[in-house]
């Protein structure tokens, strides 16, 4: 393979890597935006429940601690 061919192949690989990196960055931004949206939705739901059922406010921390012990958030 000639030096020009090697250079051309190197530049193509370099471009592929750059494009893959840009795609990963875009996916990462999309995931962060989706997570932020979910966090806001959960907070809205929590506040609605607290207003509708004020007695749950006292139990919330206990229930949360219990769930953290028994629920794997990464389980399917």
KAUR-V581050 format. One line per field, one symbol per residue. psi: psi as a letter, one per 30 degrees, with the letter a starting at -180 (. if undefined). burial: b if it has 24 or more other ideal C-beta (glycine too) atoms within 12 Angstrom, else e. A space follows every 10 residues. Layout:
psi: ???
burial: ???
This chain:
psi: kleeeeeeee eeeeeeeeee eeeeeeeeee eeeeeeeeee eeeeeeeeee eeifffeefe eeeeeeeeef kjffk.
burial: eeeeeeeeee eeeeeeeeee eeeeeeeeee eeeeeeeeee eeeeeeeeee eeeeeeeeee eeeeeeeeee eeeeee
